[in-house]
Amino acid sequence: MSPSSPALAPDLAAAAAAFSRWRDGTRAGARIPEALWWRAVELAGTHGVARVAAALRLDYTRLKRRLAASAQSVAPPAPAPAFVELTLGPEPSAAGCVLALCDGRGRSLRIQWSRPTASEVAALARSLWEATV
């Protein structure tokens, strides 16, 4: 803004600084991030489209379209999380497995595991059953 132009409102000046930082850090022609667009749209609702477009160096027509579209939408999209913390609790206690075998002669066998795999149970049952038959 030129020295003769009126000073910007604090929120508009902060947005202008954010846009300036973004423009300094990206290549020419890059798309403006949605978070910055939403900020501009909110300001346009308060300060007017023409004033915000001039202060933020945005296309008046695009800002006006976005302002009209935002009136129909509920809320801005949530930004993608920059960091997600995963906390792992204690391991769930395994109930285990009980293998009970009985044959026609009245013999029985009971084996209890704390953490078996399905293939271990099947292999043991098969080998015990074949040995007794």
Secondary structure, 3 states (H helix, E strand, C coil): CCCCCCCCCHHHHHHHHHHHHHHHHCCCCCCCCHHHHHHHHHHHHHHCHHHHHHHHCCCHHHHHHHHHHHHHCCCCCCCCCCCCCCCCCCCCCCCCEEEEEECCCCCEEEEEECCCCHHHHHHHHHHHHHHHC
